[in-house]
Amino acid sequence: MIEELTRRYLDAVDQALPGYVRGLYVVGSAALGAWQAGVSDLDTVVLTSRPATGDDLARLATVHAGLPRPPHLDGVYLEPALANSWPTDRPVAPFVVDGTLRTGQPCGELTPVLWLTLRRYGIPVRGPAVADLGIRVDSEQLRRYNLDNLRKYWQPRAATFPAELAEAAPDTVVDPGIVAWFVLGPARSHHTLTHGDIISKAAAGEHLARLFPEYADLARRAVRWRGGAAERFTATDLVAAGDSVHAVADDAWRRFGG
């Protein structure tokens, strides 16, 4: 599926914009050896030969709209200037989320985590070897990004769970994807802070289980759900997921926030 999707994308973009895509690299779960059919999308980094014009962007939007889904082919487009600087300040750049091209807005996908993933695990489909791209990852930027992500993204969202679920019965069934998202996402950031490396969501479940054994069962159920098992999650599980977010974030700030 991964090879077929990248081939179809390259065939379509080369026809629509000959010479525009000079490099295509697979990142995300596929690069980490954790891609799962029916669950994972395909994340990419695309190097272009020039900045995109309005006509280029219109053609790119058509290309992405015409690709089969799921899975979606997501990713970021880097014109030469951005590919030489590996930015982490979220500049405006074209990017694709859930198969839809977005333009004219800051690209939140451009982070130190993306560059670390690309440098260590990126799979070249077209273009130079990853080692020849000159990717730079600043360790302090990586540390700060993950700490801020835990405190500014994950914790505020988890803080809403008690009020949202106040009138729900403890055994009320909830969306398993939401539980898995909050159980596994923060643990990945914690692992990066601890080891300076990137892991899959499945591996993040084991990291959380080792870090906080009280959440081990919840973490492993989340991993099994991502693997296709028919796991059932309740309001009680979602509250516990929120508690795990705070436990992970507070531990990370205590250890690495100096």
C-alpha positions in Angstrom: 0.0 0.0 0.0 2.8 2.5 0.9 4.7 1.9 -2.3 1.5 2.0 -4.4 0.4 5.3 -2.8 3.7 7.1 -3.2 3.9 5.8 -6.9 0.4 7.1 -7.6 1.2 10.4 -6.0 4.5 10.9 -8.0 2.8 9.9 -11.2 0.0 12.4 -10.7 2.2 15.3 -9.5 4.8 14.7 -12.3 2.0 14.9 -14.8 0.4 18.0 -13.2 3.7 19.8 -12.4 6.6 18.4 -14.3 9.9 18.9 -12.4 8.3 20.4 -9.4 8.8 17.5 -6.9 12.6 16.8 -6.6 12.4 14.8 -3.4 10.0 12.6 -1.5 10.7 11.1 1.9 8.5 8.9 4.1 8.4 9.8 7.8 5.9 9.0 10.6 4.7 5.5 11.5 5.8 4.0 8.2 9.4 5.2 8.7 9.3 3.9 12.3 8.1 0.4 11.2 4.8 0.9 12.9 2.4 1.6 9.9 -0.9 -0.1 10.3 -3.4 -0.6 7.5 -6.8 1.0 8.3 -5.3 3.1 11.1 -2.2 5.0 9.9 -1.9 7.6 7.2 1.3 8.1 5.2 3.4 11.1 6.4 5.9 12.6 4.0 8.3 15.4 3.4 8.3 16.8 -0.1 11.2 18.9 -1.5 10.3 21.1 -4.4 12.3 22.7 -7.1 10.9 26.2 -6.6 8.5 28.2 -4.4 4.9 27.4 -5.3 2.8 29.8 -7.4 -0.9 30.1 -7.1 -1.3 27.9 -10.2 1.1 25.3 -8.6 -1.0 25.2 -5.5 -4.2 24.8 -7.4 -2.8 21.9 -9.3 -1.4 20.3 -6.1 -4.8 20.6 -4.5 -6.3 18.7 -7.4 -3.5 16.0 -7.2 -4.2 15.4 -3.5 -8.0 15.4 -4.0 -7.6 12.7 -6.7 -5.5 10.3 -4.6 -7.2 7.2 -3.1 -8.1 7.4 0.6 -7.8 6.0 3.1 -4.9 6.0 3.8 -4.2 9.7 3.3 -0.9 10.9 1.9 -0.1 13.8 4.3 3.0 15.9 4.6 4.8 19.2 4.1 6.2 20.9 1.0 9.6 22.5 1.4 10.8 25.0 -1.2 14.6 25.2 -1.6 15.0 28.0 1.0 13.1 26.1 3.7 14.9 22.9 2.8 18.2 24.6 3.5 17.1 26.0 6.9 15.0 23.2 8.4 12.7 25.7 10.2 11.0 25.1 13.5 9.2 28.5 13.8 6.1 27.3 11.8 6.5 29.4 8.7 3.8 29.6 6.1 4.2 26.6 3.8 1.9 24.2 1.9 1.0 21.1 3.9 -1.4 18.3 3.7 -3.6 17.0 6.6 -6.1 14.2 6.1 -5.4 14.3 2.4 -6.4 18.0 2.0 -3.8 20.6 0.9 -3.7 23.7 3.1 -2.0 26.9 2.1 -1.5 30.5 3.2 -1.2 29.6 6.9 1.6 28.7 9.4 2.6 25.1 9.1 2.6 23.6 12.5 4.1 20.4 11.2 7.5 22.0 10.9 9.0 21.0 14.2 12.3 19.6 15.6 10.5 16.3 16.0 9.8 16.1 12.2 13.5 16.8 11.4 14.7 14.3 13.9 12.4 11.7 12.5 13.5 12.5 8.9 17.2 12.5 9.8 17.2 9.2 11.7 14.4 7.2 10.0 13.3 9.0 6.8 12.9 6.7 3.8 13.9 8.2 0.5 11.5 7.5 -2.4 12.9 10.2 -4.6 15.9 12.5 -4.2 19.3 12.4 -2.4 20.0 10.1 0.5 18.8 11.4 3.8 22.4 11.7 5.0 23.1 14.1 2.2 20.3 16.5 3.0 22.2 18.4 5.7 19.3 18.1 8.2 20.0 20.0 11.4 18.3 19.2 14.8 19.0 21.6 17.7 18.9 19.6 20.9 17.7 22.6 22.9 14.9 23.3 20.4 13.9 19.7 20.6 13.8 19.8 24.4 11.8 23.0 24.5 9.4 21.9 21.8 8.4 18.7 23.6 8.1 20.4 27.0 5.9 23.2 25.6 3.9 20.6 23.6 3.1 18.8 26.8 2.2 21.9 28.8 0.5 24.0 26.1 -1.2 21.4 23.9 -1.8 18.2 25.9 -2.5 19.5 29.4 -5.1 22.2 28.6 -7.1 19.7 26.5 -6.9 17.0 29.2 -8.0 19.5 31.8 -11.4 19.8 30.1 -12.3 16.1 30.7 -13.6 16.3 34.3 -16.2 19.0 33.4 -17.1 17.4 30.1 -17.7 14.0 31.7 -19.2 15.3 35.0 -22.7 14.1 34.1 -21.7 10.9 32.2 -22.1 7.5 33.9 -18.7 5.9 34.5 -19.5 3.1 32.1 -20.6 5.4 29.2 -18.8 4.3 26.1 -16.5 6.8 24.5 -14.5 7.1 21.3 -11.5 4.8 21.6 -9.5 7.0 19.2 -9.7 9.9 21.7 -8.5 7.7 24.6 -5.6 6.3 22.6 -4.6 9.7 21.4 -4.3 11.1 24.9 -2.7 8.0 26.4 0.0 7.5 23.8 0.8 11.0 22.4 2.3 12.6 25.6 4.3 9.4 26.3 6.0 9.8 22.9 7.1 13.3 23.9 8.4 12.1 27.2 10.4 9.4 25.5 12.0 11.9 23.2 12.9 14.1 26.2 14.4 11.1 28.0 16.3 9.4 25.2 16.6 12.0 22.4 14.9 9.7 20.0 11.5 9.1 18.3 9.3 6.1 18.9 6.0 4.8 17.5 2.7 5.1 19.4 2.8 1.4 20.1 6.2 1.8 21.7 4.9 4.8 23.6 2.4 2.6 25.3 5.2 0.5 26.8 7.1 3.6 27.8 4.0 4.9 29.7 3.5 1.4 31.3 7.1 1.5 32.6 7.0 5.1 33.7 3.6 4.9 35.5 2.5 1.2 36.1 -0.9 2.4 37.2 -1.6 3.3 33.6 -0.1 0.1 32.1 -3.4 -1.7 31.4 -4.9 1.4 29.8 -1.8 1.9 27.7 -1.8 -1.7 26.5 -5.5 -1.6 25.7 -4.9 1.6 23.6 -2.1 -0.1 21.7 -4.2 -3.2 21.1 -7.0 -1.0 19.8 -4.6 0.7 17.4 -3.6 -2.8 16.3 -7.2 -3.7 15.4 -8.5 -5.3 18.5 -12.1 -4.6 19.6 -11.3 -2.7 22.8 -14.1 -0.9 24.6 -13.4 2.4 26.4 -15.6 4.2 28.9 -15.8 7.7 30.5 -13.7 6.3 33.4 -11.0 5.4 30.9 -11.1 8.9 29.4 -10.7 10.5 32.8 -7.8 8.2 33.5 -6.3 9.1 30.1 -6.4 12.8 31.1 -4.8 12.0 34.5 -2.0 10.2 32.6 -1.4 13.3 30.5 -0.9 15.4 33.7 1.3 12.7 35.2 3.5 12.5 32.2 3.8 16.2 31.6 4.5 17.0 35.2 7.2 14.4 35.3 8.8 15.7 32.2 8.9 19.3 33.4 10.3 18.1 36.7 13.1 16.2 35.0 13.8 18.3 31.9 12.3 21.7 32.5 15.3 23.3 34.2 
